[in-house]
């Protein structure tokens, strides 16, 4: 068998073993979904970084830059880097103080059960699409390493990912993210240094004119640029995956500071695959699958153990992200939709429900991964799907007493409808910023003439218990 395939297999087995060992500490639903709210600054910073630094950065963004030049990197890493920093600066402390188990709890406490359920229904598809992007990227890596068809390797990847995630839980996820984040940074740095040392950055001068312009080779309308940047920033600033890591921190200070550090690291490290994608357009032109550009560069410039290590870094990035996406999707459904209708079930049963959900959503993500054209497209869909109304309602709910159930439901439904109509039916040029505007207007209209609703600031006035963790 190919030594590289054996190396990747060994790496996966080691990661799975870490997850299984740590998961032995899981006894309650909170242990499984938010690590008992015990994570320290190192684990929070690495789990935020590793969760976000996934297929969209190493595979999707590098492939987009390979095809479109710098314009392909606007969303990732720069847009998503800003998103993480913004979350740390503005949202981390208020969210932590609410003692949430999932982001769905925020909508229930401020607006009630009906809004909670609608919000969960809108959140889950985004997590599934994100998981599908990682599974597809995993398949791309295995295909490049083994020579098998992409459809076959996506099937293998899905099986590995579902098994890996089912054993996990947030605590296991955080510890494996620490290992995976370190491996990712080292592997990517080795490839970058090797390629730049061998070819020099002067290689970039051979790119077509306009390739280094982050706005694209041709002038575009201002709103088109705003649309492209708003999707990753506004669409992901309150994603369920990011919120899950914030509320798993042991204190509000850890939640805020570790998230800010992770956002800065994400942006800085994310520049490396962008530069490599640009160089790849010159060094390995004409790839049938542009998303395999980093793997192609690694195969050309790295040898032996170093090549296996880089492949392990790619696998690390993907596993750390898909684990989080499937865990969050399952947690939202089990904790916010199923458990409330059976409140007397045991903690062990709650954990079983969450694990069964991981398997189910893993299968759904696999089907989507097979049908998708590209990782980058899946990630964009994940960021945009229903997120406009979710963001508007969460911001009003967190920071104001303005609006209630009617305004929240109106905003969620109007934002979703505006996105679907704009993106798929009417083919509007700027569907996402349109859906944001419609969500705000719908919220204001629903709140018109009504008294102020409950104030979450009262519920979040105490920090809660301090946990322990690295």
Buried (B, 14 or more C-beta within 10 A) or exposed (E): EEEBBEBBBEBBEEBBEBBEEBBEEBEEBBBBBBBBBBBBBBBBBBBBBBBBBBBBBBBBBBBBBBBBBBBBBBBBBBBBBBBBBBBBEBBBBBBBBBBBBBBBBBBBBBBBEEBBBBBBBBBBBBBBBBBBBBBBBBBBBBBBBBEBEBEEBBBBBBEBBBBBBBBBBBBBBBBBBBBBBBBBBBBBBBBBEBBBEEBEEEBBEEBEEEBBEEBBBEEEEEEBBEBBBBBBBBBBBBBBBBBBBBBBBBBBBBBBBBBBBBBBBBBEBBBBBBBBBBBBBBBBEEBEBBBBBBBBBBBBBBEEEBBBBBBBBBBBBBBBBBBBBBBBBBBBBBBBBBBEEEEEBEBEBBBBBBBBBBBBBBEBBBEBBBEBEBBBBBBBBBBBBBBBBBBBBBBBBBBBBBBBBBBBBBBBBBBBBBBBBBBEEEEBEBBBBBBBBBBBBBBBEBBEEEEEBBBBEEEBEEEBEEBEBB
